[in-house]
């Protein structure tokens, strides 16, 4: 029987056998070859900090505290890449042997609706495929922040989304592009993918350093993807007068201490919340998530984005009982966990 990785309880991991169902006419069967985790969002459930607010009510557009967003056992993993090994009778556009991918948890074998699956584009690698999700969100943040040619941009949080946002800002013609992260491995990757300035907020005042790098003016756009209230405070401190802070992270509830009476009150920046999969998109109908995905795939297949440096470490599926918990317990050892089956 094939296996999947699950969290049977908070901060616990296990392999579980499962039955691979019979194939329906509109489905394809896929054998996994590669996969990756979505570090920030998965930790919301795995570590449990996302549950106290409850679940989102899509009808009322409000969180309901009487029901949890996450329950256990919980699937782990975000995107899988694999080889088509069986095709349903009503499926067109897919053949046995093709490499395909989609959002999916860590499983050795999948049965997917063909309409939800993407072919791996020519010129794209498996690392590009598993980075489609962060490119989607980073591209939304760049557009929501209205990053323009010549803007100074500071990106807080050098996880996968932040590292992609940094590269997209460079592609948009921003200068300088400033990366802020306390973890050495992530600052190292930020330098590799093109950051003009890299700051460690644990040994400097990031807001002041951003002002120094921009002639005391501040960043035209600050993009916050760390989920830390300290980073949001530093972004408010380092952003230019009447400019934009994009809040794109999905944090737990912030502790007390966020000061909206300091630079935020005097310099009147705008805080823009960004989430590419919240539709309609702010630019709808001209832009929706499908268009964001189309642009993201074109950039990835066109070798415009460095994903090679982002997917690290890369481990074997059989090693996940040891390696997956390190996302929560040893963040200084990973950026975006990749898996080989």
N, C-alpha and C positions, 0 to 999 in steps of 0.2 A: 504493500500500500504506500502511496505517496505521503510525505510529511509536510507539515506547516509549522511555522514558529508562532507561538501565542504567548500572551501574558496571562497565566491562570489567576493571578492576583497582582495587586499593585507591586511594582518593582520586582516581579518574578518572571522568569522565562522558562519555556518548556517546548519540546517538540511534541506534536500530536499527529497521529495517523488519521487519514480521512479517506472516504470513498470518492473516487472521481466519477461523476455521474455519466450516464449515457448521453451521447451527443444528440442535440436537437437540430433540426434542419438549418436554423439560422446561426449556429454556433461553430466555433473552431476549438480544437484541443491543442494546447501549447505546452511544450516541455521547457521549463525555465533554464536559462543559461546564465543570466546576470540579474541583479536587482540592487536596490538601494533603499535606505531608510530616509524619512523626512524628520530630521532630528528635532526641531523645535516643536512642531505640531504633535508628533507622536509622544513626546515627553509630557505634554499636557494631560494625556490619559495615563501613560505608564507611571509617571511620578504622582499623578493625582491632583495636581494643582488647578486643573481646569474644571473639576467637578463641583466645588462649592457653589459656583454661580448657577449650576443646573444646566438644563438643556434649552436649546433655542426653539422657540415656537414660531414656525415660519408663517403662520396665519396672522398672529398678533405682532410679529417682529419684536419679540421680547424674550428674555431668558426666564424660564420657569424653575424655581428652586425646588419644586416638589418632585422633580424627576432628574436623574443623572444624565449627563451627556455621554459618559463612558461607563461601560459595564464589563465585567470579567466573566469568562475568558475573553480576551481582547486580541484581535489580529494585530500583528506587527509587520512593518514594511510599507513602502509607499508605491514603488514602481517596479515592474518586472519586465524583462526582455527575454524572449524565448524563440524557439523554433516551432513552427506549425507542424504537427504530426498527424492531424486528422481534420477534415473539412466537412461540414454539414452539406446536405444535398442542395439546399437553397442558397448557399453562400457563393458569391462571386467576388473576384478581386483578391482572393487569397489562395495560395497553393501550398501543398506539403513541401517543407524545406525552407519556406520564407522566414525571415527574421522579423518579428513583430513586437510591439510593446503596448502597455497601458498601465494606468494606475491599478495596483493590486498588491496584496500582502505577500510576505515571503512564503511561497509554496513551490513544491517541486513540479507540480503540474496544474494547469488551469483549464477550465472550460469557460470561454468568453463569448458573449454576443459579438458576432463579427462587426456589427455596426459601431461598436465601442472601441475597436482596436485600430492601431496605426501601424502601417509598414515602416520599417526603419528606412529613412530616406537615403538615397545614394550620397555618399560623402560624410554620413553621420556615423559615429561610433556608439557602442553601448553606453558609454559614459555621457555622451550627448543625450541619449534617450532618457536616462534616469535624471538628467538635469532639466528636462522640459518643464517640470513642475516649478522649480525655483526661477526659471526664466520667465514663466508666465507671471508670477507674482512680482518679480523685480521689474519687468517691463511695465506692469500696471503702476507700480510706484513711481517710476521715471515719468510716465505720462501724467499721473495725478499730481506730481510735483512740478510739472511744466518745466522740466530741465531743458535749457536752451544752449545754443552755441555760445561758448565763452563764460558760462556760469561757473562759479566756484561751488563745488558739491562736497559735502562731508557725509560719509556713510558709516553708521554705527552698527557694529555687529558683523563680523566676518564669517558667519556661517554661509551656507550655499547661496541663499537669497542675497545676502549682503555682498558677497563676492561677485555675483552676477550683476547686481545693481551698479557696483563700481565699474565693471567693464562696459555696461550699457551707457553709463554717464560719459565714459571716455569716447565711446562711439558717437555720442550725441555732440561731442565737441566741448565738453566741460573741461575747465582747468582753473586751479588745480583740483584734482580728485583726491580727497583725504580719507584714509581708512582709519577707523578707531576700534580697537579691540584689546582686551587685557591678556589674551592667550597668545603665547609666542608662535605656536604652529599656525594660527590663523593670520597673524601679522605677516609671517613668512609667505604664506600663500597670497596675501594681498599684494605684497611686493612683486611676486611672480606674475600676477595677472595685470599689473600695470598701475598700481596706486602711485601717485606722485609724492605723497607724504603719508607716513604710517605712524600712528600715535598709540602709545600705551597709556590708557587713562589712569592706571594705578601709579604712575610715576610722573604725571604732569597734569596740569589743568587743561583738559582738552578744549574747552571753550576759548580760553585765552590763546592757546596755540593755533586754533583755527583763525582767530582774529589776527594774530601775528602773520600768518601765511597769506592773508588777504588785505594787507595794508590797513588793519584795524576795522575793516568793513564787516567781516563775517561771511559765512557761506550764503550764497543765494538760495540754496536748497540743502537742508539736512534730511537724511533718510535714516530712520531708526528701525533696525531689524534685530536688535539684541534682546528686546523684551525686558530690559532693565530700567527701573525708574531713574537710576543714576545716569544712564545714557540719555534718556529723554531730557533730564535736567541739563546735561552738558550740551545737548542739541539746542535747547532754548537759549543757552548761554552763548553758543557759538554762531547762531544764525544771524544774518544781517537784519537790519531794521526793516520791519514790515515785510519780511520774507516768509519762506515756507518751511515748516517741519512736517515731513511725511511720517506718520506713525503706521508702520506696516506690520510690526510684530504681533503675535498672538500671545500676550503674556497672561500670567495669573494676576490676581488682584495685587495692585501695587501696595507696598507698605506705606505708612505715614512718612512724610518728609518731602514730597514733591512740592516745590515752591513756585507757585504761580504769581507771587507778589514781587519777584525780583525782575530779571530781564524780560520774562514773559509779559509782565504788566507794563514795563517802561518802553519796550521795543516793539510791542504789538505784532508779533509774528502770527501767522495763521497755522494752526495744526490741522493737517488734512489726513484723514484716516483712509487707508488704502487696502483693498482686498479684491483681487481680480475676479474671484468667483462669486462675489456679491453682485447680483444682476437685478435690474438693468445697470450696466456700467455707467459711470458718470458722463461718458461721452456717447452714450447710446442715442440714436441707433447707428451712428457711424462706426462706433467701436463696441464690440462685445467680447466675451472670453474666447469665442471661436476665432475671431480675428487676431487676438493676442497670441493664441496657440499657433496660428498660421505664420505670423511674423517670427515667433520664437523658433519654430522649426526651420524656417529659412535661414535665420542667423546661425543656428546650430549646424545645419548641413553645409552652410557656406564657410565654415571654419572661422567665423567672426568672434567666437567666444571660446575661452580656454576652460574646458571642463576637466581636462587631464589632471590639473593641479588640485581640483576641488574634491574629486571622489577619492577620499583617503580616510582611514585605511581600507584596504580591500582584503576580505577574508573569505574562507570557504564556508559554505552553508553549514557544514558540520561543526564549525567553530562558534556558531552564533550564541550558544548557551553561555559562553565566556565573553565573547566580544560585544554582544548587543548591550548588556548592562553598562559597559564602559561609556556609552553615550551619556548616561545619567551620572555615573560616578567618576569618570575620568574624561571630562570634556576637553582637557588639554592634550588628549591623544588622538582626536578625530576632528574632521570637518564634516564630511558626508559619508557615512558608512556604506561601502560597496560590497556586494556579495557575488561570489562565483559558485555556481552549482556543479 
